[in-house]
Amino acid sequence: MGFVGPRPERPEFVQWLTKEIPYYPVRNVVRPGITGWAQVRYKYGNTVEDAKEKLQYDLFYIKNASLGLDLLIMFETIKIVILGRGAQ
């Protein structure tokens, strides 16, 4: 696991979401991370619709992965933690 990348999901949810959401397994082509683009850009969610939206952010990250994007995600993560604007 790295510091930046799509957040890993529990295996039972991966099986279920793979059946519900096209292209969901694509997010597994990169190493998972503690924080990611979906975590700094989207609210905490627990529905299929939320998972679909977060997948869009994960696919954006995979397509545009770079040191600059990783640094931006790390900066945003630190800002969220310091300002207390995380999941409520």
N, C-alpha and C positions, 0 to 999 in steps of 0.2 A: 504494500500500500504506500502510495506517495502522499505528499502534503496536499497537492492540487490534482483534481480529477473528479469524474462523476462519483458521487457517494455510493458505496455499495449498498445493496438491498438484501434483505433476508431471503434465503433460497426459496422458501415457500411463496413469497411474493413475486419473485422473479418468474417462477413457473406460471403463476396466475397472470401476471402482467404481460408475459410473452404471448399468451393466448388472446389477451384483450387488446393489445396495442401493437400495430404493425411496426416493424423495425426496432422494437424494444431491445433485442439482443445486441444491436449495433453498439450500444453504450458500453458493452463489455470488451470492445477491441482495444481499449486503453486501460492502463493501470488505474484502479480506483483511488480516490483521495479522501482526505479528511474534510476538505472544503472544495467547493467547485462553483462554476458559473451559475448553476441553478440555485445553489444555496445563497449566493449574494444577490441574486436578481429576482427570486421568487419566494413567496411565503411558504411556510411549512404547510404541507397538504397531505391528506390521507385518503383521497378519492382517486378513482381512475382518471377523472378529468385533470386533477392536479398532476398525476403521474405523466399524462400525455403532455401537459405544458412543460413540466420539468425535462422531459425527454427532448423537447425542442431546444432547451438551453444546453443539455448535454451534447446533442448533435452539433450545435454551434461551436461548443468548446472543441470537440473532436476535429471538426473541419478547420478551425482557426487556431489550433494549439500552437503556442509560441512562448518564448520566455517572457515577452512583454505582457501577454494575456495572463500568464501565471503570476507575474508580479502584481498586476492589477487586481487579480482575485485575492492574493495575499493581503494587499493593502486594504481592500474592501472588507475582508474578514476581520482584520485587526480593528478597523474603524467600527464595525458592527459590534464587536465584543466590548470595546472601550466605551462606546456610547450607549450600550445596552439595548440595541435595537434588534436583537435576535428574535427567534420564534417566541410568540406569546402564548 
